[in-house]
Amino acid sequence: MLIMSDKVAATKVKTGLKHRDVAKDHFSSGKSQNVPNFSRLVITFIEGKSLLASDVETGKSDPVCFVWCGPADETPDLNTTDDENSGILKTKVCPTTTDPIWNEDVVFPLDFNDINVLSSLKCLIYVRDEDISENNEYSYDELGMLEIFFKDIISKGKSLKTGIVLSAAWYTLKKSPGMRKVDGKIKLTINLVIHQNDLVSLSTQLGVENREGMAQTGLIKAFQNVYKSTDSMDSRAESPGPNLRASVGELFLVTFLRVDDNVSF
């Protein structure tokens, strides 16, 4: 199952999240022959383990994940999850378990017109226990959260032909606001898919020549070489200036660093 963000508010375009009205039947969990023609962040929710038991009667929970992407200095209002323009997506609910299995993709279309803005985004994942009252009113208990910065996705991901991927790994949950304790992990794959048209735009922004006939992998490696050079300069600088910090942010696109089996941001 795939969940697509097709109701991102128009103001979000300036943040790197792109508003697109894309039908869900463009996808079929990777089985469709119709390849999307836009760049996107794809988060695959695989499973969770040892989550908190929110229901004292059953000793279990009904875990569901809420996902939001946006500027690093903002947080979503979880009271607006039913608002189509909130930009908040959710997975299915796994009933009566502390070891849920989701196997779902959540997709956020991305705008690469300004990679400095795009690289400053973050993704927030809230794992929550869903309760439904006799009056069909929904309420939630917090089970933990993750805060994943786009720069971390880039710096810890692996460069592929189609973009950058963090292979399937366990992420340790942190306390959500108001929680006294937290437990458990969730297993995710995070894929930053870069469309060919955006690679051309990126090459222009980075000043990398996009030679005719240059393979997509070659263009990504060219980005990586620029990034590695700048990153090396930054690591040697005791106190890098604002221009250098900005250039590192702009050249965030490619890396070949591998992700550990257990990841914590």
Residue pairs with C-beta under 8 A, 6 or more apart in sequence:
1 29
1 92
1 103
1 104
1 105
2 24
2 27
2 28
2 29
2 104
2 105
2 106
2 107
3 89
3 90
3 91
3 104
3 105
3 106
3 107
4 22
4 24
4 27
4 107
4 109
5 17
5 69
5 87
5 89
5 106
5 107
5 108
5 109
6 20
6 21
6 22
7 19
7 84
7 85
7 87
8 17
8 18
8 19
8 20
8 85
8 87
8 108
8 109
9 19
9 85
9 87
10 19
12 18
12 19
12 70
12 87
13 19
13 111
14 117
15 70
15 71
15 117
15 121
16 110
16 111
16 112
16 114
16 117
16 118
16 120
16 121
17 69
17 70
17 87
17 108
17 109
17 110
17 111
17 121
18 38
18 109
18 110
18 111
19 109
20 38
20 109
22 36
22 38
22 109
25 32
26 32
26 34
26 36
27 34
27 36
27 105
27 107
29 105
36 193
36 195
37 195
37 197
38 109
38 110
38 195
39 109
39 110
39 111
39 112
39 163
39 192
39 193
39 194
39 195
39 198
40 107
40 108
40 109
40 110
40 193
41 69
41 107
41 108
41 110
41 123
41 190
41 191
41 192
41 193
42 105
42 106
42 107
42 189
42 190
42 191
42 192
42 193
43 67
43 105
43 106
43 107
43 108
43 123
43 125
43 188
43 189
43 190
43 191
44 103
44 104
44 105
44 106
44 168
44 188
44 189
44 190
44 191
45 65
45 91
45 102
45 103
45 104
45 105
45 106
45 186
45 188
46 101
46 102
46 103
46 168
46 186
46 187
46 188
46 189
47 99
47 100
47 101
47 102
47 103
47 186
47 187
48 63
48 98
48 99
48 100
48 102
48 127
48 184
48 185
48 186
48 187
49 98
49 99
49 170
49 184
49 185
49 186
49 187
50 98
50 99
50 183
50 184
50 185
51 61
51 63
51 98
51 99
51 100
51 127
51 143
51 144
51 173
51 183
51 184
52 61
52 98
52 129
52 143
52 144
52 181
52 182
52 183
52 184
53 59
53 60
53 61
53 98
54 60
54 61
54 62
54 129
54 141
54 143
55 61
55 62
55 96
55 129
58 96
60 96
60 97
60 98
61 96
61 97
61 98
61 129
61 141
61 143
62 93
62 94
62 95
62 96
62 97
62 129
62 130
62 131
63 93
63 94
63 97
63 98
63 100
63 127
63 128
63 129
63 130
63 143
64 90
64 91
64 92
64 93
64 94
64 127
64 128
64 129
64 130
65 90
65 91
65 102
65 106
65 125
65 126
65 127
65 128
65 186
66 78
66 81
66 88
66 89
66 90
66 125
66 126
66 128
67 88
67 89
67 90
67 91
67 106
67 123
67 124
67 125
67 126
68 76
68 86
68 87
68 88
68 89
68 123
68 124
69 87
69 108
69 121
69 122
69 123
69 124
70 76
70 87
70 121
70 122
70 124
71 120
71 121
71 122
72 120
72 121
72 122
72 149
75 124
76 86
76 87
76 88
76 124
77 86
78 88
78 126
78 140
80 86
80 88
81 88
81 90
89 106
89 108
91 102
91 104
91 106
92 102
92 104
93 130
94 100
94 101
94 102
98 184
108 123
110 118
110 192
111 118
112 118
112 194
112 198
112 201
112 202
113 201
114 205
115 202
115 205
115 206
115 250
115 252
115 253
116 246
116 249
116 250
118 150
119 150
119 151
119 154
119 249
119 250
119 252
120 150
120 151
120 249
121 149
121 150
122 147
122 148
122 149
122 150
123 146
123 147
123 148
123 149
123 150
124 145
124 146
124 147
124 148
125 145
125 146
125 148
125 186
126 142
126 145
126 176
127 142
127 143
127 144
127 145
127 173
127 184
127 186
128 140
128 141
128 142
128 143
129 140
129 141
129 142
129 143
130 138
130 139
130 140
131 138
131 139
131 140
131 141
132 138
133 139
142 176
142 177
142 178
142 179
143 173
143 176
143 182
143 184
144 173
144 174
144 175
144 176
144 179
144 182
144 183
144 184
145 173
145 174
145 175
145 176
146 171
146 173
146 174
146 186
146 265
147 174
147 265
148 190
148 265
149 265
150 192
150 252
151 249
151 252
152 265
153 164
153 166
153 190
153 192
154 164
154 192
154 252
154 253
154 254
154 255
155 252
155 255
155 257
156 166
156 255
156 257
156 258
156 259
156 263
157 164
157 165
157 166
157 190
157 192
157 255
157 257
157 259
158 164
158 165
158 166
158 167
158 255
158 256
158 257
158 258
158 259
159 220
159 221
159 224
159 254
159 255
159 256
160 217
161 216
161 217
161 220
162 193
162 194
162 216
163 191
163 192
163 193
163 194
163 220
164 191
164 192
164 194
164 253
164 254
164 255
165 189
165 190
165 191
165 192
166 188
166 189
166 190
166 191
166 259
166 263
167 189
167 259
168 187
168 188
168 189
169 187
169 188
169 189
169 259
169 260
169 261
169 262
169 263
170 185
170 186
170 187
170 261
170 262
170 263
171 185
171 186
171 187
171 188
171 263
171 264
171 265
172 185
172 262
172 263
172 264
173 182
173 183
173 184
173 185
173 186
174 182
175 181
175 182
176 182
185 262
194 202
194 220
194 253
196 216
199 210
199 216
199 219
199 220
200 210
202 208
202 223
202 253
203 209
203 210
203 219
203 222
203 223
204 210
205 250
206 223
206 226
206 250
206 251
206 253
208 219
208 222
208 223
208 226
209 222
210 219
214 222
220 253
220 254
221 254
223 251
223 253
223 254
224 253
224 254
224 255
224 256
226 251
227 248
227 251
227 252
227 253
227 254
227 255
230 244
230 247
230 248
230 251
231 248
231 251
233 240
233 244
234 240
234 244
234 245
234 248
237 244
240 248
